Amino acid sequence: MPAYPGSDLLADCPARLAVEIIADKWAVVVLYALRGEPRRHGELVEAIGGISRKVLTQTLRRLQGHGLVERRATDGKVEYLLTELGRTLLPPIAVLTEWSHVHGGAVTEFRALSW
């Protein structure tokens, strides 16, 4: 429990790390794309759509650096998979997805009226 309201988002607070990870434009999408079986780089590009190979590589490296994704090379083939730690982000991603399904229309309407 935070010492005072808002203190859970101070610079040295672990909550900021979670926000930093999921705030990356492609991180959540890549994590979600890896929720099933391991995938090769080209498979991820195809499954995600709209992401360049370069940006995918950068995102995968960043997620590897956080211990969320593992890069595995076998028989000359490289594939990526979620680590156990990476799998712990799937439930929060599901909650955010549900929120966007329920409230996304309202956000879109508000933005249209604001412009």
C-alpha positions, 0 to 999 in steps of 0.5 A, a space after each residue: 500500500 502506498 504511503 500517500 496517494 499517487 506515491 505508487 507512481 514515483 520514479 523508483 516505484 515498480 509500477 512505473 516499470 510495468 507502465 514503461 513496458 506496456 506503453 511501448 507501441 508494439 510490446 503488448 501486440 508482440 506479447 499477445 502474438 506470442 501467447 500460443 506457440 513459439 513463432 519465427 520472426 517472419 511469422 510474427 511480422 505476418 501475424 501482427 501486420 503493420 510492423 516493420 521487421 526492424 521495429 519488430 526486432 527492436 521490440 523483441 530485443 527490448 522484451 528480451 532485455 526485460 526477461 519477457 521473451 526468449 530467443 531460441 535458435 535450433 537447427 538454424 532456425 530462430 524462434 521467439 517465445 514468452 518466458 514464464 515472466 512474460 506469460 504473467 502479463 497476459 492477464 493484464 493485457 486481457 483486461 486492457 483489451 476488454 476495457 478497449 472493447 467496452 470503452 473504445 467507442 466512447 474514446 473515439 466519439 470524444 476524440 471526434 468531437 474534440 477535433 
